[in-house]
Amino acid sequence: MKILIYLGSESYNHPPVHMGKIIGQATKADIHLLIVVPKDGHLENGQAVADQAALDLNGLSPQIFIKQGRSSAIIQEALDQEEYQ
């Protein structure tokens, strides 16, 4: 089982990460964390969000992907490449 958690890079949002952690622990799922930085945004912001999420997902070893561009296109690309539950 694979879970995709999407986060924007402008501010950190705890609820989806905490929910992903609960589900990941219960199902032993692989967690992929997708952080999207706007085209004119700063990759450092995405890294800061990734660092905070990794702390919140402590013990689950998520795969973290930081991409820059349009959220909808990047999310669709991720869904096309992998099968997520």
C-alpha positions, 0 to 999 in steps of 0.5 A: 500500500502507498499513500501520497500526501500533498503539501504546498510550500507556502506554509506547513499544514499538520492535519494531512501529515498526522492523518497520513502517519496514523494510516501509515502506522496502522497499515504499514503503508509506504508514504510518499510526501509530495511538496509543490513549490509554485513556479515563482516560489523558493525551493528553500520553503519546500525544503523547510516544509519537508523537514517539518513533515519528516519530523512529524512522520518520525519512524515512518521514513517517507520518500520526499519529493519536492517539485516546482510548478503547477500543483494540479499538473504535478499531482496528476503526474505523480498519480499517473506514475504510481498507484496510490491508495 
